[in-house]
Amino acid sequence: MYNGAAGLGSHSEAMGVISDNIANVNTVGFRSSRANFSDVLGGMLAGSRTGAGSRIGSVQTMFNEGSLLGTGNATDLAISGNGFFMVSGAVNGIDGTYFSRAGQFQMDENGMLVNPAGLRVQGYGLDASGNPGSTLGDLQIDSGTLPPVATTSVGIDANLDAAQAVDPTPFDINDPGATSDYQTSATVYDSLGNAHQLTMFFKKLQDAPTGQWEVHVATAGADVDPAVAQDFTELGTGTLDFDTAGALSASSLGSVNVQWAGAAAAVINLDLGNATGAGGNGVDGITSYAGASAASFLEQDGSGTGELADFEIRPDGTVEGRYTNGETRSLGQVATATFANVEGLERQGNALFRATGESRDPLVGIPGTNGHGDIVAGTLEGSNVDLAQEFVTMIAVQRGFQSNSRSITTADEMLSELVNLKR
């Protein structure tokens, strides 16, 4: 009878574990548990130890990966592979670092990435050069204004028509459109983030023995200090020489100096290509082939101020912000942790776990490296509960419970027969 009672208790506890699994079938990041039965030794019978029923020897957490559920929310994260997110804060009144596969994160009023309980996600902030550093801490996403970057270099890829006729009329900055053969402009920025147009006017000087063009660099007269009362003010001029194959053989224009109105003075380097006379190939910038004059590529290294428009979290955990000025910047990096013995983690509720001596210390690293799984943004990892398996196990436990209850009723009938012997 007592053995049966022990069996009833252990099967009842096992049913509680199964019920907890089923109750959390839709809990994000939940890890199912398994009740492991063990036998209990009782007294001696015929010189041998006899059993005294069963008990739950341990409840084992199953750490197999759950399915990924797409949400489209940028701060919803899942880990494809090994690892746990790290969150810091108080759980049940105890401050510490906890580990979870549940990536339901959001930004709080201070720009911190937090979980629904307010625990702060751990990661790497930015170092002095603006790249993710190596010091682990609360991950804060800076949503402030991106400061401007003054332009220091302008590059141009263009072709100047080799068949262009030579016009002896000299270039006139007061009438540049009529006294040049081709022009192109690039937007540049001063130290305050103000945009200016840097215009290059090209005029052919000669055809023989080789082609030669002159280039005049100008900007709006009102944009410089002191201001100039005309549409354009010239910043610099030079000549471009081309060989018989149309490649740039020499250039006398390197950089221009400009004092922007209300901003710092700037030196802007003009990259027109590597001339053959200086050891270059002469075709990676300005060329002079037969065909219409046209610019194929313009670039510059400056930018105006920008506001954070949105951000995405890449597979390596890097938080990449996109700004209204078209720039992208790293804002930090999510860290993950792995364990030598993941089954040694202690369950804390709310899909959180705590490291123990059995789990060993966490191995903190960058997602996608050294055995750490990749971050999948815009998704959540669902519960790893297998409903079909849980219902099969439930039937087995239920039958075990019924069988143990039957042994108790049988023992009761035996006792009843024993009492009836006196009648």
N, C-alpha and C positions, 0 to 999 in steps of 0.2 A: 504493500500500500504506500509506504513512504517512498519507495523507488518510483512508483507511478506519479506521486505528488511532485517529486523532483523533475520528472519528465514533463509534467504539465507546466511547471514554472519555466523551464528552459524553452519549451516550445512557445509559450506565451511571450517570452522575451524576444524570441526569434521573429514572431509575428509582428512585434513592435518595430523591429528593424526593417522588415519588409514594408510595413505601413508607412514608415518614415521615408523610405525610398519612393514609394508610389506618390506620397504627398508632395514630393519635391521633383516630380517628373518634368515640371516646367520652370524650375528654379535655375536661373542662369549660373553656369559654372559649378553646379552642385556635383559632388562626388558621392556615388552610392556606397553603401556599406554592406557587409556580409557577416552574418552571425556564424561563428565557428563553434560547433558543439564539441564537448569533451566529456569523457566518462568520469564518474566519481567512484572511488574505492570505498567499500564498506568494511564489514568484519571478515572473519575467517570461516571457511566452510570446508571441511575435510582437508584441512591443512593448506588451503589455498585462499588467496584474497578474493572476495566477491565484490560485485559492483553495487553501488548505492544510487543508481540513477544517472542522470546527465545534468550538465550545466552548460552555460555559455562561457567557453574558455576565453574568447576574445571577439571583438567586433572589428573587422578589418575594412579599412577604407579602400575602395577600388579607384585607381588613378588612371584608368584608360580614358582616352580622349573622347569628348562628346562631339556631336555634329556642330558645324558652323552655320549660324543663322544670319542672313543678310539683313541689315537695318538701314543702311545709307547714312547713318549718323556718324559724323567725322570723329566723335570722341568715344564711340563704341569700339572696343578693341577685343580681339581674340588672339590666342597664341596657337599657331599651327606647329605642333611638335612639343618638345620638352620645355618646361619652365613655368614660372609663376610671376604674376605681377607683384610688386612690392608696394605696400601701403603703410603709412605711419600715422599713429594717433592712439587714442585710448579705446580699448575694448574691455568691457566689463570692469571699468575703472583702472585698468592697467595700461600704461603707456608702453609702446613698443612698436616693432616692425612686424607686420603680418603679411601672409602670402595668400594669393587668391588667383583663380582662373577666371573669375567673373570680371569682365571689363566694362561694366556699365559706369563710365566716367563722364564727368561734366566739369565745366569751369565755374569756380566760385567768384565772389565779388573781387577777390584779390588776384585773379588770374591763375590760381592754383588748380591743377587737375586733381579732382577728388572723386571718391566713390559715393554712392547714395548715403552712406553713413557719415560722410565728411572726412574720412581718412584720406590723407594726402598721398598721391602717387609719387613714387621715388624715381629719380632719373638723374641725368647729368645736365647741368646748366651750361652757359656759354663761357668760354675763356676770353682772354683779352682780344684775340683775333676774330671773335665772333663764331667760333666753331665749338661743338659740344666738348666739354672738358672731361676730367677724370674724377671729379669729386662728387660723390653721391649725395643727394639731398632732395628736398621737396621740389617737384617739377612745377615751375611757374612759367606760364606763357605770356610774354610781354606783348600787350595789345596796344602799346603806345605808338606815337608817330615815328616813322622811320626818318632819320635825319637825312638832309640832302648830301649828295656827293658831287663836288665840283668836277667838271670835265677837265681832264689833263691830256687826253689823247683822242684823236679822230682818225679812223681808218677808212679808206675808200677803195673800192674796186670799180673801175670804169674803163670804157674804151673811148678814145678820141679818134674820130673819123680820119683815116689816112688820106682820103680823097678830098678832104675839106680844102677849098681854094684859099689862097693867102690874100687877105685884105690888108692893104697898107695903112688903113686908117688906125691911128694909135688908140689904145684902150683909154677910155675916159670914165673915171669913177662916178662922175655925175650923170653919165648915160651908159651904164654898163651893159644893159641888154642889147643896145644897138652896136656897141663897139667890141663885143666878144662873140665867139662862135658857139660856145656851149657853157651852161652853168648848172650847178647842182648845189643843194643845201643840206646841212645836217643840223639837228636840234642839239644844242649844248646847254650846260647848266652852270650857273655861277655858285659861289659858296653859300648863298642863301636859298638855293633851289629854284631861282628864277630861270625860265627857259629863254634862250636866245637862238637866233638863226645865224649860223656860220655859213656864208655863201662863197663858193669858189667859182670864179669866172675864168674860162680857158679861151685863149686866142692863139691861132696858129701863126707862127712867125716865118717858117721856111719849109720847103719840101726837099731841097738838095743842099749839100750831098746827102743828108739824112733829115728826117722830120724833127722839127723843134716847135714847142709850144711854150707860151708863158701862162702862168697861173697867178691870179690876184685873189687874195683872201680878204673878205669884207664882212662887216656886220652892220646892223642898223645904227645910224648916227645917234639916235636918241638913247641907245643902250650903253654908251660908254661915258666915261668921265675924264675930261669935260665933254659934254654933249656936242655933237656936230650938227649944224643946221642943214642936213641933207639926208637923203634916203640911206646912203651907204657911206661908211668910212672904211678906208683900206687899212688892214692890219699887217699885211705882208705880201710880198711878191717873189717870184722865182721863175726859173726856166726848167723845162722838161725836155730831155733829148731822147730820141728813139733810134734804134738801129734799123737796118733794112728789113729785118724780120718783124718789126713792130714792137719789139721789147724795149722796156725802159732802160736806157744805158746810163743816164746821169740825171740827177735832180739837185737843184740848188735851194729847194724849199724844205726846211726841216721843222720849224716851229714858229709860232706867232705869240706875241705878248699882247694882252688886252687888260685894260683897267675897266671892269664892269662898274656901272653906276650904282653906288650904294653897297657894293660888295668888294671882296678881296680881289687883288690883281691876280691874273692867271697866266700861266704859260701852257699853251696847248700844242702838243706835238702832232704833226700831220704825217700820218703813215700813208705814203702813196705807193709803197712797194719797195722791194729790194732791187736796186739798179744793178745791171751786169757789171758796171764799172766798179762797184763796191763789193763784188763777189756774189751777188744775188743772181736769180734766174730771170729777173726783169719782167715776169708775167704774172706776179702775184699781187698786183695792185693796178696801176695805170698802164694801159697798153695803147697802141695806135695801129689798129688793123683797119682794113677797108670795111666799112659798115657804119651805121648811124652812131653818133656819139650818144652814149647812155651810161648811166651808173647802174651796176648790178648789185652793189652791196655797200651800205654805209653803216658804220658802227662808232659808238663813242662810249666812254667809261663812266659818264656822270649820270646823275638822276636827281629828280626833284623830291620833295617830301612826299610821303605816302602813308596812308592809313591801312591797318590790317583788314583785308577784305575777307579772307578765310584762310584755313590751313588744312594740311593733310599730314597724316602720320605714316611714314614709309615703313617697309618691311624690317628695316634695321632699327626701328624705333625713333628715327629722326623726325622731329616736328618741323615741318617746312611751311613757313608763312608766305602768303601771297598778298602783295600790297597793291593799292590803287594806282601806283605809279609804274606798275608792271614788273617791279623787282620781286625776287624771292629771297628769303633769308631763313637760315636755321634758327629755331627758337628754343631748342633743347633736344633731349633724347630720352626716351623711356628705357628704363633698365629692367631686366628680368633676372630671376634667380633659379638655379637648379640645385638639387640635393643628391648626395651620394646614396642616401636611403630615404626615398620619398615616403615610404610607408611609416617612417618614424615621425612624421608630422602629426601634430595634435589638433584635432578639430575644435574650432572656436565658435561656430555658428556664423550666420550671414556669409556663407561660402568662404570663410577665412580659416587659415591654418597658422599654427605657431611652430617655430623650430624647437626641437628638443635635442637631448644628447644622442638619442637614437638616430635622428635624421642627419646629424652633423651640422656644421655651420653652412649657411647658404653660399653657393658659388655665384657671385654676382657678375654679370657681364652684359654684353651688347647682343640684342636679338640677332639671330642668324649666324652667330659665331660660336665656336667651341661647344657645340651641342645644345645651344639655346635655339628654340624654335623661332620662326619668323612672326612678326606682328602682322595681323590682317585687320586693317582699319575698315570701319563701316560694317562690322559683323560682331556677333556675340557667340560664345561657345555655350551650347545648350547643356542640359543635364545629361550625364552619361548613364542614366537609369534605362535599362532594357525592360520594357513593360512585359514583353512575352516571357522573359526569364523570371521576372518577379512573380508573375501569376503561376507559373509552373512550380516555383519554390513555395509559394503560398499554399498550393494544393498539397504538396508534400508535408509541409509543416502542419497544416490542418489535419491531415490523416495521422500524423504522429501524435498530435494532441488528442485526437479521438481514441487512438490506440492506448495511450497512457491513461486516459479516463476509464477505458474499458478494464484495464488491469486493476484500477482502484475498485470498480464495482465488483469485479471477480473476487478480489480479496475480501470485500465486504460480505459477499455471499458465503465465502469460506468461514468467516468469523460467525456469521449467522448460523451456519450448520453446526459449528462448534458449540455455540450457546444452546442450541436445540438438543444436544446430546443429553442434557440433564432432565429434560422433560420426559 
